[in-house]
Amino acid sequence: MQQVKLGLIGGGTVGNAVYRGLLRNGDLMASRLGVRLEVVRIAVRDPRKTRETDLPAHLLTGDWKSVVHNPDVHVVVELIGGITTAKEVILAALQHGKPVVTANKALLSAHGEELFAAARANNANLYYEASVAGGIPIIKVLRESLVGNRITCLRGIVNGTCNYILTRMKLEGIDFSEALTEAQRLGYAEADPSLDIDGHDAAHKTGILASLAHGFWVQPGEVHTEGIRQITRLDIQFAARLGYTLRLLGVVKTVTPARLAPPGSRRRPVGPGIQVAVYPALVPDSHVLASVNHAFNAISVQGDIVGETLFYGRGAGGDPTASSVLSDLADAALDLKHGSHDRVPAFVPHHGGGHVVPMDAVPCRYYVRLAVLDRPGVFAKIAAVLAQARIGISSIIQPEGHDGDSVPVILMIHDAPDAKVRQALARIARLSAVKAPPVMIRVEGAEGATETRAP
């Protein structure tokens, strides 16, 4: 039986899980593929370090270059994370004509265009299923399974840390800080959780999915990114009373931008494009994404032929990520076996090209919470500001049972451009009866849905 020999760069959580997976199911994979996968070298930061690991000491080295340049290594597996050294590893392997498997979302988001160009130039393949949503096979779905569809909308819960925090806040009625502390205690969140809770991790993944779905590279700076630090227990409670669940979503959808500037202005939109963004959003309880709890991920993909599909599973951790790495290793082994360098190309420009629509021109529905003085005429002043901006209100709700100098008022806003809503809320914030900055949260997945009025 043909053998494909692997060089692992990185012996951490995922590297260990990949090695264990091959030990456990290597025979199964060999019987299915007609190719046996064997790890022959593993590069780690310090091979002399005492570690609890399944990695054999005789395979370890501290020199990644000796692994990449080793003629016995047929496939390089980059699992060290980060951008600088990981980029060197991948480029060096591709320049030697060796296929590379990576789980590095940050690197692909920042330098994917360059890396795939290097792969094409050297007649080598770059595999990256594990870069988005852990064990969910979303990359292959977009690249191959839905190749006959135009992707019109993609919404994803792609960060398990944020989903765990928001789930705990809803189910147990606790504050953000308490939920974050618990996530850190359980290992879902790092000591410095900013990459997760500020939306950057989700933005890396969303940009990759957008690039793959629409055939042009979305640069990191084009992904509108918001996190969940500002989410309060109060908003989660009000959302629940209205029939919604709050989730951090990565959103990629085809939109026709609103015209925000006169013809000839540099800010004038250039026809239909795509929205690419990460932000907290209210999702109707009837939508499948609302039922995705704790650290699980899920991605809803809508194609113009297939309709809506859902992909669900664990989005992080050693074993789920290793499962996707093993899938890529199977593809790499078969491609080597059959001399294939390009099945369905990863990023192909679509007819007519594409562009990212600036967030200020993207129309959306909104939940808005105001803290106002409970006196006559306040609603009229708020409504007048929104009417002047040509923004429609679908409902106004003042929940009962609140005492104090101000009371909460909930507005559900019809589709309106982001910039117009923000400008109107800035004017509303200056009204003397408004006692706190307005809270604005977008509504996603509510096509055709209606709000349930809170008592």
C-alpha positions in Angstrom: 0.0 0.0 0.0 1.3 3.5 -0.9 2.5 5.5 2.1 2.2 9.3 2.5 4.6 10.6 5.2 3.7 13.6 7.3 5.7 16.3 9.0 3.8 18.0 11.8 4.8 21.6 12.8 3.4 22.1 16.3 2.9 19.6 19.1 0.2 21.4 21.1 -3.4 20.5 21.7 -4.3 20.1 18.1 -1.0 18.4 17.1 -1.5 15.9 19.9 -5.1 15.3 18.8 -4.0 14.7 15.2 -1.4 12.2 16.2 -3.9 10.4 18.5 -6.4 10.4 15.7 -4.0 8.7 13.3 -3.1 6.1 15.9 -6.7 5.4 16.6 -8.1 5.4 13.0 -5.1 5.1 10.8 -6.0 1.6 9.7 -9.6 2.8 9.0 -8.3 5.7 6.9 -5.9 3.4 5.0 -8.7 1.0 4.1 -10.8 3.8 2.9 -8.1 5.6 1.0 -5.8 2.9 -0.2 -3.0 5.1 1.2 -1.4 4.9 4.7 -0.6 8.1 6.5 2.5 8.1 8.7 3.9 10.9 10.9 7.7 10.8 10.5 8.8 14.1 12.1 7.2 16.6 14.5 8.7 20.1 15.2 8.0 21.6 18.6 9.4 24.7 20.4 11.4 22.7 22.9 11.8 18.9 22.3 13.5 18.5 25.7 10.6 19.9 27.6 8.9 17.4 29.9 5.3 17.1 28.6 2.2 15.0 29.0 1.9 14.0 25.4 1.3 11.1 23.1 4.1 12.3 20.8 7.1 9.9 20.6 10.3 11.6 21.7 12.3 10.1 18.8 10.1 12.0 16.3 10.5 15.4 17.9 12.8 18.2 16.7 13.2 21.9 17.5 14.0 22.8 14.0 10.9 23.2 11.7 13.1 23.7 8.6 14.5 20.2 9.0 11.0 18.9 8.8 9.9 21.0 5.8 13.2 20.3 3.9 13.2 16.6 4.7 12.8 14.7 1.4 10.9 11.9 3.3 8.2 14.3 4.3 5.5 14.4 1.6 2.9 16.6 3.4 3.5 19.4 5.9 0.9 20.1 8.6 1.1 23.6 10.1 -0.5 23.7 13.6 1.5 26.3 15.5 -0.8 29.3 15.0 0.3 32.9 14.8 1.3 34.7 11.6 5.0 35.2 11.3 6.7 31.8 11.7 3.6 30.0 10.4 3.7 32.0 7.2 7.4 31.1 6.7 6.6 27.4 7.3 3.8 27.3 4.7 5.7 29.3 2.0 8.8 27.2 2.5 6.8 24.0 2.1 4.9 25.3 -1.0 8.1 26.4 -2.6 9.3 22.8 -2.3 6.2 21.7 -4.0 4.8 20.0 -0.9 1.1 20.2 -0.1 0.3 22.0 3.2 -2.6 21.4 5.7 -3.2 24.3 8.1 -5.7 25.3 10.8 -4.5 28.9 10.9 -7.5 31.2 10.4 -5.6 34.4 11.4 -2.9 33.7 8.8 -5.3 32.9 6.0 -7.4 36.0 6.8 -4.3 38.2 6.7 -2.2 36.5 3.9 -4.5 34.0 2.2 -4.2 35.6 -1.2 -0.4 35.5 -1.1 -0.4 31.9 0.2 -2.8 30.5 -2.5 -0.8 32.4 -5.2 2.3 30.6 -3.9 0.5 27.3 -4.0 -0.5 27.8 -7.6 2.9 29.0 -8.6 4.5 25.9 -7.2 1.9 23.4 -8.4 1.1 22.5 -4.8 -2.1 22.4 -2.7 -3.1 24.3 0.4 -5.8 22.7 2.6 -7.6 24.6 5.3 -10.8 22.9 6.5 -9.8 23.2 10.1 -9.4 27.0 9.9 -13.1 27.7 10.3 -15.6 26.2 12.8 -13.5 23.3 14.1 -15.0 20.0 13.2 -17.7 21.3 11.0 -16.9 20.6 7.3 -18.0 24.0 6.1 -15.0 24.7 3.7 -15.6 21.6 1.6 -19.3 22.4 1.6 -18.8 25.8 0.1 -16.0 24.8 -2.3 -17.5 21.5 -3.6 -20.9 20.5 -2.3 -22.6 23.8 -3.2 -20.5 24.5 -6.3 -23.8 24.7 -8.3 -25.2 27.5 -6.1 -24.8 31.2 -5.7 -24.5 31.8 -2.0 -27.0 34.5 -1.2 -26.7 34.5 2.6 -24.5 33.0 5.2 -24.9 33.5 8.9 -22.7 31.7 11.4 -22.1 31.3 15.1 -18.3 30.7 14.7 -16.9 31.6 18.1 -17.7 29.1 20.9 -16.4 31.4 23.7 -18.9 34.2 22.9 -21.7 31.7 22.3 -21.0 30.1 25.7 -21.1 33.5 27.4 -24.3 34.6 25.8 -26.0 31.3 26.5 -25.1 31.5 30.2 -26.4 35.1 30.3 -29.7 34.0 28.9 -30.3 30.7 30.7 -29.1 31.9 34.1 -29.7 35.6 34.0 -26.2 36.5 34.9 -24.1 39.5 33.9 -21.5 39.5 31.1 -18.5 39.7 33.6 -19.7 36.7 35.6 -20.3 34.6 32.4 -16.8 35.6 31.1 -15.2 34.6 34.4 -16.8 31.2 34.2 -15.8 30.8 30.6 -12.2 31.5 31.6 -12.4 29.0 34.5 -13.5 26.3 32.2 -10.9 27.1 29.6 -13.3 28.4 26.9 -11.8 31.9 27.2 -8.1 33.0 27.5 -6.8 35.1 30.3 -6.8 37.9 27.8 -10.2 37.2 26.1 -10.1 40.2 23.6 -9.5 38.1 20.5 -12.8 36.3 21.2 -15.1 38.8 22.9 -14.2 41.7 20.7 -15.1 39.7 17.6 -11.7 39.4 15.9 -11.6 35.6 15.9 -15.0 35.5 14.3 -14.0 38.1 11.8 -11.0 36.0 10.6 -13.3 33.1 10.0 -16.1 35.2 8.4 -13.7 36.8 6.0 -12.4 33.4 4.9 -16.0 32.2 4.3 -16.9 35.3 2.4 -13.9 35.0 0.2 -14.7 31.4 -0.6 -18.4 31.9 -1.1 -18.0 34.9 -3.5 -14.7 34.3 -5.3 -12.7 37.4 -4.3 -10.4 38.1 -1.4 -12.0 40.0 1.5 -9.4 42.0 3.3 -9.4 42.0 7.1 -10.1 45.7 7.2 -13.3 45.2 5.1 -14.9 43.0 7.8 -17.1 45.2 10.0 -16.4 43.9 13.5 -18.2 44.3 16.8 -17.9 42.2 19.9 -20.1 41.4 22.9 -18.6 43.5 25.7 -21.5 45.9 25.6 -24.2 43.3 25.8 -26.2 43.5 29.1 -28.4 41.1 31.0 -31.2 43.7 30.5 -31.1 43.5 26.7 -31.0 39.7 26.7 -34.1 39.7 28.9 -36.0 42.1 26.7 -35.0 40.2 23.6 -36.4 37.0 25.2 -39.7 38.7 26.0 -39.9 39.8 22.3 -39.2 36.3 21.1 -35.5 36.6 20.2 -32.2 35.1 21.3 -29.0 37.2 21.2 -26.0 35.6 19.3 -22.7 36.9 18.0 -23.0 36.3 14.2 -20.7 36.3 11.3 -22.8 37.6 8.4 -22.1 37.4 4.7 -25.0 38.3 2.4 -25.8 39.8 -0.9 -27.1 43.4 -0.5 -28.1 46.4 -2.6 -26.6 49.3 -0.7 -28.6 52.4 0.2 -27.6 55.6 -1.6 -26.2 57.9 1.1 -24.5 60.5 -1.0 -25.3 62.5 -4.1 -24.3 61.1 -7.6 -20.6 61.6 -8.2 -19.7 61.4 -4.5 -16.8 59.1 -3.7 -19.0 57.3 -1.2 -21.6 56.4 -3.8 -22.1 52.6 -3.8 -21.1 50.7 -6.9 -24.2 48.5 -7.3 -25.0 45.2 -5.5 -22.3 43.7 -3.4 -21.9 41.7 -0.3 -22.1 42.6 3.4 -19.3 41.0 5.5 -19.6 41.7 9.2 -19.4 40.3 12.7 -21.8 41.7 15.3 -24.2 40.7 18.1 -27.7 40.2 16.7 -31.2 39.3 17.8 -32.2 36.0 16.1 -35.9 34.9 16.3 -36.4 32.0 18.6 -38.0 30.1 15.7 -34.7 30.3 13.7 -32.4 27.3 14.0 -29.4 29.4 15.1 -31.3 30.5 18.2 -31.2 26.9 19.6 -27.4 26.6 19.3 -26.2 26.8 22.9 -22.9 26.9 24.9 -19.7 26.4 23.0 -21.2 24.9 19.9 -20.9 26.5 16.4 -23.4 26.5 13.6 -23.5 28.0 10.1 -26.6 28.6 8.1 -25.9 28.8 4.3 -28.5 29.8 1.8 -28.0 29.0 -1.9 -30.1 30.2 -4.8 -30.9 26.5 -5.7 -30.6 24.5 -2.6 -32.3 27.0 -0.2 -31.3 27.1 3.4 -28.9 24.5 4.9 -27.5 24.2 8.4 -24.1 22.9 9.6 -23.7 22.3 13.3 -21.0 20.9 15.7 -18.1 21.7 18.0 -16.2 24.7 16.7 -13.0 24.4 18.7 -10.9 22.0 20.8 -8.3 19.4 19.9 -10.4 16.6 18.7 -13.0 18.5 16.6 -10.1 20.5 14.9 -8.1 17.3 14.4 -11.1 15.7 12.6 -11.0 18.5 10.0 -7.2 18.2 9.7 -7.6 14.4 9.1 -10.1 15.2 6.4 -7.6 17.5 4.7 -4.9 14.8 5.1 -7.1 12.3 3.3 -7.6 14.8 0.4 -3.9 15.5 0.3 -3.0 11.8 0.2 -5.5 11.1 -2.6 -4.3 14.1 -4.6 -0.7 12.8 -4.3 -1.8 9.3 -5.2 -3.6 10.4 -8.3 -1.3 13.3 -9.2 -4.0 15.9 -8.8 -3.1 19.5 -8.1 -6.4 21.2 -8.4 -9.9 19.8 -8.0 -12.3 22.6 -7.5 -10.1 25.7 -7.2 -10.4 27.4 -3.8 -11.0 31.0 -4.8 -12.3 31.7 -8.3 -13.5 35.2 -9.4 -17.1 35.0 -10.3 -18.5 36.6 -13.5 -18.7 40.3 -12.9 -16.4 40.3 -9.9 -17.5 41.5 -6.5 -17.0 44.1 -3.7 -17.8 44.6 0.0 -20.5 47.1 0.7 -19.5 49.6 3.4 -21.4 48.9 6.6 -22.9 52.4 6.7 -24.8 51.6 3.4 -26.1 48.2 4.5 -29.8 48.1 5.4 -30.9 46.1 8.4 -33.6 45.8 11.0 -32.8 47.0 14.6 -33.7 46.7 18.2 -33.1 50.0 20.0 -33.3 50.5 23.8 -33.7 53.9 25.2 -33.7 55.2 28.8 -36.1 58.1 29.0 -38.1 60.2 31.4 -41.6 58.9 31.9 -43.5 62.0 30.9 -45.9 63.1 28.1 -44.5 64.0 24.7 -41.3 62.0 24.9 -42.4 59.4 22.3 -43.5 62.1 20.0 -40.1 63.7 20.0 -38.3 60.4 19.4 -40.7 59.5 16.6 -40.2 62.9 15.0 -36.4 62.4 14.8 -36.9 59.0 13.2 -39.5 60.3 10.8 -37.3 63.1 9.6 -34.6 60.5 8.8 -37.3 58.4 7.0 -36.8 55.6 9.4 -39.9 53.5 10.2 -40.9 52.1 13.6 -42.5 48.6 13.6 -43.3 48.7 17.3 -42.7 50.7 20.5 -42.8 48.9 23.8 -42.5 50.3 27.4 -42.2 47.3 29.7 -43.9 47.8 33.0 -42.5 47.4 36.5 -39.5 49.8 36.2 -39.1 52.5 38.8 -36.6 55.4 39.0 -35.6 58.5 37.2 -35.9 56.9 33.8 -37.7 53.9 32.2 -36.7 51.7 29.3 -38.3 52.0 26.0 -37.8 49.4 23.3 -38.1 50.3 19.6 -38.1 47.8 16.8 -37.0 49.5 13.6 -37.8 48.6 10.0 -35.1 48.1 7.5 -32.9 51.2 7.3 -29.3 52.0 6.4 -26.8 51.6 9.2 -25.5 55.2 8.9 -29.0 56.7 9.0 -29.9 54.8 12.1 -26.7 55.8 13.9 -27.2 59.5 12.9 -30.8 59.5 14.1 -29.8 57.8 17.4 -27.1 60.4 17.9 -29.8 63.1 17.6 -32.1 61.2 20.0 -29.3 60.9 22.5 -29.2 64.7 22.7 -32.9 65.0 23.7 -33.2 66.2 27.3 -35.6 63.4 28.1 -33.1 60.7 27.1 -30.9 59.8 30.0 -28.4 57.3 28.6 -26.8 56.5 25.3 -29.1 54.5 23.1 -28.4 50.8 22.7 -28.7 49.5 19.1 -28.6 45.8 18.2 -29.2 44.4 14.7 -31.9 41.8 13.9 -30.9 38.9 11.7 -32.9 36.0 10.3 -36.3 37.6 10.9 -37.5 37.6 7.3 -41.2 37.4 7.6 -41.2 37.2 11.4 -43.2 39.3 13.8 -42.3 40.5 17.3 -44.1 39.3 20.4 -45.1 42.4 22.4 -43.8 42.4 26.0 -46.3 43.2 28.7 
